Amino acid sequence: MTHDLSSLVLAQGDSWITFDVKGFVDQFWANTIDGLAYGSIYALVALGYTLVYGVLKLINFAHSEVFIYGAYAVWFTLFGLGFRPGDTPELSVAELIGFLLLALLAAMAVSGGTAVLLERVAYRPLRKRGAPKLVFLITAIGASFVLQQILFIWRGGNAEQGIRLLRNEPVFQIFGADVTNVTIITIVASVVLMIAANMFVNRTKFGRGIRAVAQDPDTATLMGVNKERVITLTFLIGGLLAGAAALFYMMKIPQGASYQGGFILGIKAFTAAVLGGIGNLRGALLGGLLLGVVENYGQTLFGGEWRDVVAFVLLVLILMVRPTGILGESLGKARV
């Protein structure tokens, strides 16, 4: 059996991994732009992981379901407004903005409410009983499956077909690569929301409370900070950002909402949070964007089935060099 630089071949003659350098070079800018859009979605969801970890030192694995509940909220809002899968209506700019804002508000409300309810029902009783960290972790995994099964029982195993308000059309080009209207909306809106979240945590009274509890919860309580209120606020902010990510996900991903749809994206968002530095807001942004771009590069270079593998190999390589992530700064020590 012979080998060349373009592919590795199994004994049966079937190619199982490619090494398409020409495709990588030809699609470099297209993959970069598209990767930044996916990375923006990862980063928004990653902020929820990093906020909760920064305050509670808890990996909230149920956050992926908080995200997918927002995706369902987008679908039902648009369906309730009269839009149907497969149709792309002709809307004015004002109508388009209005409908997208309604869907955004619905998604943020549902995801934010789900996150707060999750904290009240699953995590708060454990804190009051002084449960060990391992119990919190097991509860998070169990809550994730419970939320999934609620969706499965309610809507079944088939994905809801995507509802599009906007055709994915090129607006301009960068080095020959198309930049579409959906990509622009996703990246710009996500970055604005991430900057707003960072400013909220670093510049406001409530944000100072979050950082105080993250740094030393006992001392913060003695100084008059209501720890339970801060924890609820932290879950709420993470849920609101996950709801916003759900709208951009529904605009970007054609498959629509599925009861298991949050699992892989949630794992990638968690990977982005760890990659940038778990408990670090800026790290979540950096990790998300980097992950989105690199997995797109890997998909072209090695083949589409290796997309997820490349993302997790990147995580392992970086953590081998820097175990605390790229930025590695905790929320309690975040710079103002």
C-alpha positions in Angstrom: 0.0 0.0 0.0 1.4 3.4 -1.0 1.0 6.7 0.8 1.3 10.2 -0.5 1.2 13.7 1.1 -2.5 14.3 0.2 -4.0 11.4 2.1 -3.6 8.4 4.4 -5.3 5.3 3.2 -6.8 2.3 4.9 -5.9 -1.2 3.8 -9.2 -1.4 1.9 -8.3 1.7 -0.1 -10.7 4.1 1.6 -9.3 7.5 2.6 -10.0 8.2 6.3 -8.0 11.4 6.7 -7.0 14.0 4.1 -4.2 16.6 4.2 -5.6 19.2 1.8 -3.1 22.0 1.9 -4.3 23.6 -1.3 -7.9 23.6 0.0 -6.7 25.1 3.3 -4.9 27.9 1.5 -7.7 28.6 -1.0 -10.4 28.7 1.7 -8.2 30.4 4.4 -10.2 33.7 4.6 -13.6 32.0 4.1 -12.8 29.7 7.0 -11.5 32.5 9.1 -14.7 34.6 8.7 -17.0 31.7 9.1 -15.0 30.5 12.1 -15.3 33.9 13.8 -19.1 33.6 13.5 -19.2 30.2 15.1 -16.7 31.3 17.6 -18.8 34.2 18.6 -21.7 31.8 19.5 -19.3 29.6 21.4 -18.0 32.6 23.3 -21.5 33.8 24.4 -22.3 30.4 25.8 -18.9 30.1 27.3 -19.5 33.2 29.4 -22.2 31.4 31.3 -19.8 28.6 32.1 -17.0 31.0 33.2 -19.3 33.2 35.3 -20.7 30.3 37.3 -17.3 28.7 37.7 -15.8 32.0 38.8 -18.4 32.5 41.5 -19.2 29.0 42.7 -16.3 26.9 41.3 -19.0 24.8 39.7 -19.0 23.4 36.2 -22.6 23.9 35.2 -23.0 21.1 32.6 -26.7 21.9 32.4 -25.9 25.2 30.8 -26.0 23.6 27.4 -29.7 22.9 28.0 -30.2 26.4 29.1 -28.9 27.4 25.7 -31.1 25.0 23.7 -34.3 26.1 25.6 -33.5 29.5 24.2 -33.3 28.0 20.7 -36.8 26.5 21.1 -38.0 29.9 22.3 -36.8 31.5 19.1 -38.5 28.8 17.0 -41.9 29.1 18.8 -41.8 32.9 18.8 -41.3 33.0 15.1 -43.8 30.2 14.5 -46.3 32.1 16.7 -45.7 35.3 14.6 -46.9 33.3 11.5 -43.6 32.3 10.0 -43.1 28.8 8.7 -40.1 26.5 8.0 -38.9 26.6 4.5 -40.2 30.1 3.7 -38.1 33.2 3.7 -40.5 36.2 3.8 -39.9 39.5 2.2 -39.5 41.9 5.1 -38.5 45.5 5.3 -35.5 46.4 7.4 -37.7 47.7 10.2 -39.9 44.6 10.2 -36.8 42.3 10.2 -35.2 44.2 13.1 -38.5 44.1 15.1 -39.1 40.4 14.6 -35.5 39.5 15.4 -35.6 41.6 18.6 -38.8 39.9 19.7 -37.2 36.5 19.1 -34.1 37.7 21.0 -36.1 38.9 24.0 -38.1 35.6 24.1 -34.9 33.5 23.9 -33.2 35.6 26.6 -36.2 35.4 28.8 -36.6 31.7 28.5 -32.9 30.9 28.9 -32.5 33.3 31.8 -35.6 31.9 33.5 -34.4 28.4 33.0 -31.0 29.2 34.4 -32.4 30.9 37.5 -34.9 28.0 38.1 -32.0 25.5 37.7 -30.1 27.4 40.4 -33.1 27.5 42.8 -34.1 23.9 42.3 -30.9 22.0 41.8 -28.0 23.9 43.3 -29.3 26.1 46.2 -30.6 23.2 48.3 -27.1 21.6 48.0 -25.4 24.8 49.1 -27.6 25.1 52.2 -26.7 21.6 53.2 -23.0 22.2 52.6 -22.8 19.4 49.9 -19.3 18.6 48.6 -18.2 19.7 45.2 -18.6 16.3 43.6 -22.3 16.3 44.5 -22.7 19.6 42.6 -21.0 18.1 39.6 -23.2 15.0 39.6 -26.3 17.2 40.1 -25.3 19.3 37.1 -25.0 16.3 34.9 -28.3 14.9 36.1 -30.0 18.3 35.6 -28.7 18.3 32.0 -30.3 14.9 31.3 -33.6 16.0 33.0 -33.9 19.1 30.9 -33.1 17.1 27.8 -35.8 14.5 28.5 -38.4 17.2 29.2 -37.9 18.5 25.7 -37.9 15.0 24.3 -41.2 14.1 26.0 -42.7 17.4 24.9 -41.5 17.6 21.3 -40.1 14.2 20.4 -36.8 13.3 19.0 -37.1 15.1 15.6 -35.5 18.5 15.2 -37.8 21.5 14.6 -37.2 22.6 11.0 -35.4 26.0 10.9 -37.4 29.2 10.3 -35.5 31.8 8.4 -36.3 35.5 8.4 -33.2 36.4 6.5 -31.5 35.0 3.4 -27.8 34.3 3.9 -26.5 36.7 1.3 -23.0 38.2 0.7 -22.6 41.9 1.6 -18.9 42.4 0.8 -15.7 40.4 0.4 -12.4 40.2 2.3 -9.5 38.8 0.2 -12.1 37.2 -2.1 -14.1 35.6 0.7 -17.8 36.5 1.1 -18.9 38.1 4.3 -22.7 37.5 4.6 -25.3 39.5 6.4 -25.9 36.7 8.9 -22.2 36.5 9.7 -22.1 40.3 10.2 -25.1 40.2 12.5 -23.7 37.3 14.5 -20.2 38.6 15.0 -21.1 42.3 15.7 -24.1 41.5 18.0 -22.1 38.9 19.9 -19.1 41.1 20.5 -21.4 44.0 21.6 -23.1 41.6 24.1 -19.7 40.3 25.4 -18.3 43.8 25.8 -21.5 44.8 27.7 -21.2 41.8 30.0 -17.6 42.6 30.7 -18.4 46.2 31.5 -21.3 45.1 33.7 -19.0 42.9 35.8 -16.1 45.3 35.9 -17.9 48.7 36.2 -21.2 48.3 38.1 -22.1 47.9 41.7 -23.7 44.5 41.0 -20.5 43.5 39.1 -18.4 44.4 42.0 -20.6 42.1 44.1 -20.0 39.3 41.7 -16.2 39.8 41.8 -16.2 40.1 45.5 -18.1 36.7 46.0 -15.8 35.2 43.4 -12.7 36.3 45.3 -13.8 35.6 48.9 -17.5 34.7 49.5 -17.2 34.8 53.3 -15.6 38.2 53.5 -18.0 39.5 50.9 -20.9 38.4 53.1 -19.4 40.1 56.1 -19.1 43.3 54.1 -22.8 43.3 53.3 -22.9 41.5 50.0 -26.0 39.3 49.6 -24.3 36.1 48.3 -27.5 34.4 47.3 -28.6 37.4 45.2 -25.2 37.5 43.5 -25.4 33.8 42.7 -28.9 34.2 41.2 -27.7 37.2 39.2 -24.7 35.3 37.9 -27.0 32.5 36.6 -29.3 35.0 35.1 -26.6 36.8 33.2 -25.3 33.5 31.9 -28.8 32.5 30.8 -29.4 35.8 29.1 -26.2 35.5 27.1 -27.0 31.8 26.2 -30.4 33.0 25.0 -28.8 35.5 22.7 -26.5 32.9 21.4 -29.5 30.7 20.7 -30.9 33.3 18.3 -27.6 33.5 16.4 -27.4 29.7 16.3 -30.9 29.5 14.8 -29.9 32.0 12.2 -26.6 30.3 11.4 -27.4 26.6 11.7 -30.0 25.3 9.1 -31.0 22.2 11.1 -33.1 24.0 13.6 -33.7 23.1 17.3 -33.3 19.6 18.7 -33.6 18.3 22.2 -30.0 17.2 22.0 -28.8 20.1 20.0 -27.1 21.9 22.9 -24.9 19.0 23.9 -22.0 19.3 21.4 -22.2 23.1 21.3 -22.2 23.2 25.1 -19.1 21.0 25.2 -17.4 23.2 22.7 -18.4 26.3 24.7 -17.0 24.7 27.9 -13.8 23.9 25.9 -13.6 27.6 24.8 -14.0 28.7 28.5 -11.2 26.4 29.6 -9.1 27.3 26.6 -9.2 31.0 27.3 -9.0 30.5 31.1 -12.0 29.2 33.1 -13.4 32.0 35.3 -12.1 34.7 32.9 -14.5 36.8 30.8 -12.0 37.9 28.3 -10.7 34.4 28.2 -14.1 33.1 27.2 -14.2 35.5 24.3 -10.7 34.7 23.2 -11.2 30.9 23.6 -14.5 31.0 21.7 -13.1 32.9 18.7 -9.9 30.8 18.6 -11.8 27.5 18.8 -14.3 28.5 16.0 -11.5 29.5 13.6 -9.2 26.5 14.3 -11.9 23.9 14.0 -12.8 25.4 10.6 -9.2 25.2 9.5 -9.0 21.6 10.7 -12.2 20.7 8.8 -10.7 21.8 5.5 -7.2 20.5 6.2 -8.1 17.0 7.6 -11.7 16.5 6.5 -15.1 17.4 7.9 -15.3 14.4 10.2 -12.2 15.7 12.1 -13.7 19.1 12.9 -14.5 18.3 16.5 -11.3 16.3 17.0 -9.2 19.2 16.0 -11.0 21.5 18.5 -10.3 19.2 21.5 -6.7 18.4 20.4 -6.1 22.2 20.4 -7.4 22.3 24.0 -5.1 19.5 25.1 -2.1 21.1 23.5 -2.6 24.5 25.1 -3.4 23.0 28.5 -0.1 21.0 28.3 1.8 24.3 27.9 -0.5 26.5 30.1 -2.8 24.5 32.4 -4.7 27.6 33.5 -5.7 28.5 29.9 -4.4 31.2 27.6 -5.2 34.1 30.0 -5.6 32.1 33.2 -7.0 35.0 35.3 -9.8 34.3 37.8 -13.0 36.3 37.9 -12.2 37.5 41.4 -9.0 39.0 40.2 -10.3 40.5 37.0 -8.9 43.9 36.1 -11.3 46.9 36.2 
